[in-house]
């Protein structure tokens, strides 16, 4: 592999991120042997020059003489059969072949660095930032009970909960993982059950039901004020019912449309009409008598929330610790659509 005494913490994160100056690179004639394939050290050297656009600056950063750097890159170019740099006395620029090589080496070296991190993690306590994207309802029902215990178990982890009811791209949002309903997961995600099956609850204030009556079936809801829920994408949620294999769908009509479940609960408590929310959000209100549950026999359980993360990336230690914690504390896994653990 060559003789590299120290490798930067993140080998390559873009052409504007140089190597750490304190790293030292030990040159060896093995690097220039024409009888072997290009060595790892040569690729590190190539990236150092490409990032700095300077042979002399790369040599200084890696602890080599400028002549050794030039000699090694010449040998690499001869071995590959292409020029990687255009050199003048005043500037250094990548050729098309050099740029193509740089574009492919960057992700490869990142994967090597992640693999090293994963191996080191076995001997280190997880630490660092962990960002999780989740709907507000899932944060309340599934994450709030787990987070305090997780942070006590892993004091080196800084957990950030990002609440977002949109179907966000967690990678683009800079999050390590997300939480979504099982039916909303992409097939290339790794998913772990979080919180078990869920049920909806249809609720209204006792005074409202005393005045307008208690509906006994979904088709009686047309005579009532229904509190609708609009999601970030603009769609109004259709109320779904299931009983004895029979399914029904009702488009809510009423004087109020909200975009948050807690707003729907507050409005229902004030007598604005009938609301639908996940049953865990209204347990206290029902127990206290502020809300009454209706049509409960039409509320079938459904696949609940899942913690998910990209399946094609190295899992950082802090995320692995959280995944293992969820698996140990939130029930066994099952296989639905995405890859379940």
JONOR-V530514 format. One record per residue. N is the residue number from 0. RES is the residue in three letters. PSI is psi in whole degrees, -180 to 180 (999 if undefined). Layout:
n:res:psi
N:RES:PSI
N:RES:PSI
//
This chain:
n:res:psi
0:UNK:-8
1:UNK:-175
2:UNK:83
3:UNK:113
4:UNK:-37
5:UNK:134
6:UNK:140
7:UNK:156
8:UNK:-44
9:UNK:104
10:UNK:-41
11:UNK:121
12:UNK:22
13:UNK:160
14:UNK:-8
15:UNK:12
16:UNK:106
17:UNK:167
18:UNK:152
19:UNK:133
20:UNK:-24
21:UNK:-8
22:UNK:145
23:UNK:136
24:UNK:124
25:UNK:115
26:UNK:143
27:UNK:144
28:UNK:-20
29:UNK:-28
30:UNK:-29
31:UNK:10
32:UNK:126
33:UNK:-4
34:UNK:0
35:UNK:162
36:UNK:162
37:UNK:137
38:UNK:163
39:UNK:-41
40:UNK:-39
41:UNK:-36
42:UNK:-40
43:UNK:-44
44:UNK:-43
45:UNK:-45
46:UNK:-38
47:UNK:-42
48:UNK:-43
49:UNK:-38
50:UNK:-33
51:UNK:-16
52:UNK:38
53:UNK:124
54:UNK:-41
55:UNK:-42
56:UNK:-38
57:UNK:-41
58:UNK:-43
59:UNK:-43
60:UNK:-32
61:UNK:3
62:UNK:32
63:UNK:163
64:UNK:148
65:UNK:-36
66:UNK:-37
67:UNK:-38
68:UNK:-48
69:UNK:-43
70:UNK:-43
71:UNK:-42
72:UNK:-37
73:UNK:-43
74:UNK:-39
75:UNK:-43
76:UNK:-41
77:UNK:-39
78:UNK:-38
79:UNK:-21
80:UNK:18
81:UNK:157
82:UNK:135
83:UNK:-26
84:UNK:144
85:UNK:123
86:UNK:137
87:UNK:177
88:UNK:-14
89:UNK:-15
90:UNK:160
91:UNK:130
92:UNK:148
93:UNK:140
94:UNK:175
95:UNK:-40
96:UNK:-39
97:UNK:-42
98:UNK:-41
99:UNK:-41
100:UNK:-43
101:UNK:-42
102:UNK:-34
103:UNK:-32
104:UNK:-34
105:UNK:-58
106:UNK:-36
107:UNK:-43
108:UNK:-32
109:UNK:-42
110:UNK:-39
111:UNK:-44
112:UNK:-41
113:UNK:-40
114:UNK:-40
115:UNK:-42
116:UNK:-42
117:UNK:-40
118:UNK:-41
119:UNK:-30
120:UNK:-25
121:UNK:-22
122:UNK:8
123:UNK:149
124:UNK:135
125:UNK:141
126:UNK:166
127:UNK:179
128:UNK:145
129:UNK:115
130:UNK:129
131:UNK:126
132:UNK:129
133:UNK:148
134:UNK:153
135:UNK:-37
136:UNK:-43
137:UNK:-36
138:UNK:-42
139:UNK:-48
140:UNK:-34
141:UNK:-39
142:UNK:-39
143:UNK:-40
144:UNK:-24
145:UNK:-35
146:UNK:-49
147:UNK:-41
148:UNK:-38
149:UNK:-45
150:UNK:-32
151:UNK:-35
152:UNK:-29
153:UNK:76
154:UNK:-16
155:UNK:-5
156:UNK:135
157:UNK:108
158:UNK:129
159:UNK:120
160:UNK:118
161:UNK:106
162:UNK:130
163:UNK:117
164:UNK:-4
165:UNK:158
166:UNK:82
167:UNK:153
168:UNK:106
169:UNK:-31
170:UNK:-48
171:UNK:-30
172:UNK:-1
173:UNK:27
174:UNK:149
175:UNK:-32
176:UNK:170
177:UNK:172
178:UNK:128
179:UNK:165
180:UNK:151
181:UNK:-36
182:UNK:-12
183:UNK:4
184:UNK:142
185:UNK:152
186:UNK:-16
187:UNK:13
188:UNK:146
189:UNK:131
190:UNK:141
191:UNK:128
192:UNK:140
193:UNK:102
194:UNK:-4
195:UNK:-174
196:UNK:155
197:UNK:162
198:UNK:148
199:UNK:158
200:UNK:131
201:UNK:124
202:UNK:154
203:UNK:161
204:UNK:145
205:UNK:-40
206:UNK:-39
207:UNK:-47
208:UNK:-34
209:UNK:-32
210:UNK:-40
211:UNK:-6
212:UNK:161
213:UNK:114
214:UNK:139
215:UNK:-11
216:UNK:156
217:UNK:-33
218:UNK:-7
219:UNK:-4
220:UNK:-17
221:UNK:-19
222:UNK:7
223:UNK:161
224:UNK:115
225:UNK:129
226:UNK:111
227:UNK:157
228:UNK:122
229:UNK:130
230:UNK:164
231:UNK:-31
232:UNK:-8
233:UNK:-14
234:UNK:141
235:UNK:130
236:UNK:126
237:UNK:134
238:UNK:131
239:UNK:140
240:UNK:149
241:UNK:132
242:UNK:125
243:UNK:41
244:UNK:-3
245:UNK:131
246:UNK:141
247:UNK:155
248:UNK:133
249:UNK:130
250:UNK:114
251:UNK:133
252:UNK:132
253:UNK:-179
254:UNK:-4
255:UNK:132
256:UNK:131
257:UNK:166
258:UNK:6
259:UNK:141
260:UNK:-34
261:UNK:-30
262:UNK:-40
263:UNK:-41
264:UNK:-46
265:UNK:-41
266:UNK:-41
267:UNK:-41
268:UNK:-32
269:UNK:2
270:UNK:17
271:UNK:-16
272:UNK:-159
273:UNK:135
274:UNK:158
275:UNK:126
276:UNK:169
277:UNK:140
278:UNK:-29
279:UNK:-20
280:UNK:-14
281:UNK:13
282:UNK:-44
283:UNK:-42
284:UNK:-38
285:UNK:-44
286:UNK:-35
287:UNK:-7
288:UNK:6
289:UNK:-25
290:UNK:153
291:UNK:135
292:UNK:139
293:UNK:161
294:UNK:34
295:UNK:-32
296:UNK:-7
297:UNK:6
298:UNK:93
299:UNK:146
300:UNK:152
301:UNK:164
302:UNK:130
303:UNK:-148
304:UNK:154
305:UNK:141
306:UNK:128
307:UNK:157
308:UNK:160
309:UNK:136
310:UNK:-6
311:UNK:16
312:UNK:156
313:UNK:137
314:UNK:119
315:UNK:153
316:UNK:-39
317:UNK:-34
318:UNK:-41
319:UNK:-40
320:UNK:-40
321:UNK:-42
322:UNK:-47
323:UNK:-37
324:UNK:-42
325:UNK:-45
326:UNK:-36
327:UNK:-21
328:UNK:-6
329:UNK:27
330:UNK:169
331:UNK:160
332:UNK:159
333:UNK:162
334:UNK:123
335:UNK:-73
336:UNK:-55
337:UNK:178
338:UNK:116
339:UNK:143
340:UNK:999
//
